[in-house]
Amino acid sequence: MAVKFARKHSHNSIFLLNNDTIVLDDAIEKLYGLLNEKDVGLAGPCMPYASEPEKIWACGGTIEKIKVKIYGLDAPKEANPFEADYLPGAAILCKSCVWDLTGGLPETYYLAYEEADFAIQVRKLGYKILVHPDARILHKVGMSSNIQPMYIYNSIRNRLRFGKVLWGKHAGFLLATLLSLMGSVNSFRKLSLWYRAISDEIFGVALDRAALQNIKKLYGK
């Protein structure tokens, strides 16, 4: 909504920033410096934990296609700006033209994987995705990182959708189904959540806040 409003005006970049972040020093200036390079579409910072500034929450991210998983990097790859598969959605600086060409963050997902899908579309256009290791934005990691039933369910649903992007509609769905099953067999509750997530995805049940609240009621906190 905010981006759509901003696009009514003339801006050459869009900065997505969570409200649970603290921008340090000249982080934004450093990111703008990267984005000004012709072949760069997205620029992102290193993000330490706000509670432990010496510990990195994510410094860019990697996409493991075989596992249909995404991971935030817990340390810079190198001292200079480097390429990453994707940028965690908590802080992304994007060229406006790139946003317009891709359509921005896809609305297929809910609170997960959308930034990785977005990055794939950006790279298809020939743009680089860079991380500046000296641009620091602290992240107050909260509820989104807790392992609760509603988030386990949400992760499986989104993983199924991301699998389709990586491997195609049928092969991707099957692969993500099997992989998520392997991570659920050690717990009856996880297995129950897996079954519910697979069934809801097959039958087209909406994935939104209401769906997660329903899972919370059914499976507890």
C-alpha positions as CSV (number, residue, x, y, z in Angstrom):
1,M,0.0,0.0,0.0
2,A,2.8,2.4,1.0
3,V,4.8,1.6,-2.1
4,K,1.8,2.1,-4.4
5,F,1.3,5.5,-2.9
6,A,4.9,6.4,-3.2
7,R,5.0,5.4,-6.9
8,K,2.6,8.2,-7.6
9,H,5.6,10.5,-7.1
10,S,8.9,10.5,-8.9
11,H,11.5,8.5,-6.9
12,N,14.4,6.5,-8.2
13,S,14.5,4.0,-5.3
14,I,12.3,2.3,-2.8
15,F,13.5,1.4,0.7
16,L,11.6,-1.4,2.5
17,L,12.4,-1.3,6.2
18,N,10.8,-3.1,9.1
19,N,9.5,-1.1,12.1
20,D,11.5,-3.3,14.4
21,T,14.9,-2.1,13.1
22,I,17.5,0.5,14.1
23,V,19.5,2.2,11.3
24,L,23.1,2.8,12.3
25,D,25.4,5.6,11.2
26,D,25.6,6.0,7.4
27,A,24.0,2.7,6.5
28,I,21.5,4.2,4.1
29,E,24.2,6.3,2.3
30,K,26.3,3.2,1.9
31,L,23.4,1.2,0.4
32,Y,22.6,4.1,-2.0
33,G,26.2,4.1,-3.1
34,L,25.8,0.4,-4.1
35,L,22.4,0.9,-5.8
36,N,23.8,3.7,-8.0
37,E,25.9,1.1,-9.8
38,K,24.3,0.4,-13.2
39,D,23.9,-3.3,-12.9
40,V,22.7,-3.4,-9.2
41,G,19.0,-3.9,-8.7
42,L,18.8,-4.5,-4.9
43,A,21.1,-3.5,-2.0
44,G,21.0,-4.7,1.5
45,P,22.8,-4.3,4.9
46,C,24.3,-6.6,7.4
47,M,21.7,-7.0,10.2
48,P,23.0,-7.8,13.7
49,Y,20.5,-8.6,16.6
50,A,19.5,-5.4,18.4
51,S,19.9,-7.3,21.7
52,E,23.4,-8.6,20.7
53,P,25.0,-6.2,18.2
54,E,28.1,-8.4,17.9
55,K,26.0,-11.3,16.6
56,I,24.7,-11.2,13.0
57,W,21.0,-12.1,12.4
58,A,21.4,-12.0,8.6
59,C,23.9,-10.6,6.2
60,G,22.2,-11.3,2.9
61,G,20.8,-14.8,2.3
62,T,21.2,-18.0,0.2
63,I,18.7,-20.1,-1.6
64,E,19.2,-23.8,-1.5
65,K,17.3,-25.0,-4.5
66,I,17.7,-28.7,-3.8
67,K,16.2,-28.3,-0.3
68,V,13.7,-25.6,-1.3
69,K,14.9,-23.5,1.7
70,I,16.3,-20.1,2.3
71,Y,18.8,-19.1,4.9
72,G,20.1,-15.8,6.2
73,L,23.9,-15.7,6.3
74,D,25.2,-15.3,9.8
75,A,28.5,-13.6,8.7
76,P,29.6,-11.5,5.7
77,K,31.1,-13.5,2.8
78,E,33.9,-11.0,2.5
79,A,35.0,-7.6,3.6
80,N,33.8,-5.8,0.5
81,P,30.3,-5.6,-0.9
82,F,29.3,-9.1,-2.2
83,E,26.5,-10.8,-4.2
84,A,23.8,-12.7,-2.4
85,D,20.9,-14.9,-3.6
86,Y,18.4,-12.7,-1.8
87,L,18.0,-10.1,0.9
88,P,15.9,-10.6,4.0
89,G,12.8,-8.5,3.8
90,A,13.5,-6.5,6.9
91,A,15.7,-4.1,4.9
92,I,15.8,-3.9,1.1
93,L,16.8,-0.9,-1.0
94,C,15.5,-1.3,-4.6
95,K,15.7,0.7,-7.8
96,S,12.2,1.9,-8.7
97,C,12.5,0.7,-12.3
98,V,13.3,-2.8,-11.0
99,W,10.3,-2.7,-8.7
100,D,8.1,-1.7,-11.6
101,L,9.4,-4.3,-13.9
102,T,9.0,-7.2,-11.4
103,G,5.9,-6.0,-9.8
104,G,7.6,-5.9,-6.4
105,L,7.2,-8.5,-3.7
106,P,4.9,-11.2,-4.8
107,E,1.6,-11.5,-2.9
108,T,1.5,-15.3,-3.3
109,Y,3.2,-15.7,0.1
110,Y,2.4,-14.7,3.6
111,L,5.3,-13.5,5.8
112,A,7.9,-15.8,4.3
113,Y,9.8,-16.5,1.1
114,E,8.5,-13.5,-0.9
115,E,11.8,-11.8,-0.7
116,A,13.5,-14.8,-2.2
117,D,11.0,-15.1,-5.1
118,F,11.4,-11.3,-5.6
119,A,15.2,-11.8,-5.8
120,I,14.9,-14.5,-8.4
121,Q,12.8,-12.2,-10.6
122,V,15.3,-9.4,-10.2
123,R,18.2,-11.6,-11.3
124,K,16.2,-12.8,-14.3
125,L,16.3,-9.1,-15.5
126,G,20.1,-9.2,-15.3
127,Y,20.5,-7.2,-12.1
128,K,22.8,-8.0,-9.2
129,I,21.8,-8.2,-5.6
130,L,24.5,-6.8,-3.3
131,V,25.1,-6.7,0.4
132,H,27.2,-4.0,2.0
133,P,28.9,-5.6,5.1
134,D,29.7,-2.2,6.6
135,A,26.1,-0.9,6.3
136,R,24.5,-2.0,9.6
137,I,20.9,-2.1,10.6
138,L,19.9,-3.7,13.9
139,H,17.0,-6.1,13.9
140,K,14.8,-6.6,17.0
141,V,14.0,-10.2,16.2
142,G,10.7,-11.1,17.8
143,M,7.6,-13.3,17.2
144,S,8.5,-14.1,13.6
145,S,11.4,-16.2,14.7
146,N,9.5,-18.3,17.3
147,I,8.8,-21.9,16.6
148,Q,5.0,-22.0,17.2
149,P,2.4,-24.1,15.4
150,M,1.0,-21.2,13.4
151,Y,4.5,-20.4,12.1
152,I,5.4,-24.0,11.3
153,Y,2.2,-24.3,9.3
154,N,2.9,-21.0,7.6
155,S,6.4,-22.0,6.7
156,I,5.2,-25.3,5.1
157,R,2.5,-23.5,3.0
158,N,5.0,-20.9,1.7
159,R,7.7,-23.6,1.1
160,L,5.2,-25.4,-1.1
161,R,4.6,-22.3,-3.2
162,F,8.3,-21.5,-3.4
163,G,9.0,-25.0,-4.6
164,K,6.7,-24.4,-7.6
165,V,8.8,-21.3,-8.5
166,L,12.0,-23.2,-8.3
167,W,11.0,-26.5,-10.0
168,G,7.7,-26.0,-11.7
169,K,4.1,-26.5,-10.6
170,H,3.9,-30.2,-10.1
171,A,7.6,-31.2,-9.5
172,G,8.1,-28.3,-7.1
173,F,5.0,-29.1,-5.1
174,L,5.9,-32.8,-4.8
175,L,9.5,-32.0,-3.8
176,A,8.5,-29.5,-1.1
177,T,5.9,-31.9,0.2
178,L,8.4,-34.7,0.7
179,L,11.1,-32.4,2.2
180,S,8.7,-30.8,4.6
181,L,7.4,-34.3,5.6
182,M,11.0,-35.4,6.4
183,G,11.2,-32.5,8.9
184,S,7.8,-33.3,10.5
185,V,8.0,-37.1,11.2
186,N,9.7,-36.6,14.6
187,S,6.7,-35.1,16.2
188,F,3.0,-36.0,16.0
189,R,2.0,-32.3,16.3
190,K,4.4,-31.4,13.5
191,L,3.1,-34.2,11.4
192,S,-0.5,-33.0,12.0
193,L,0.5,-29.5,11.0
194,W,2.2,-30.8,7.9
195,Y,-1.0,-32.7,6.9
196,R,-3.1,-29.7,7.5
197,A,-0.8,-27.4,5.5
198,I,-0.7,-29.8,2.5
199,S,-4.4,-30.3,2.5
200,D,-5.1,-26.6,2.8
201,E,-2.8,-25.9,-0.1
202,I,-4.3,-28.5,-2.3
203,F,-7.8,-27.3,-1.7
204,G,-6.9,-23.6,-2.0
205,V,-7.6,-22.5,1.5
206,A,-6.5,-18.8,1.9
207,L,-3.1,-18.2,3.5
208,D,-3.5,-15.1,5.6
209,R,-3.7,-13.7,9.1
210,A,-7.1,-15.4,9.7
211,A,-5.8,-18.8,8.6
212,L,-2.9,-18.5,11.1
213,Q,-5.1,-17.4,13.9
214,N,-7.3,-20.5,13.2
215,I,-4.2,-22.7,13.4
216,K,-3.3,-21.1,16.7
217,K,-6.7,-21.8,18.1
218,L,-6.6,-25.4,16.9
219,Y,-3.1,-26.3,17.9
220,G,-2.4,-24.0,20.8
221,K,0.5,-21.6,21.3
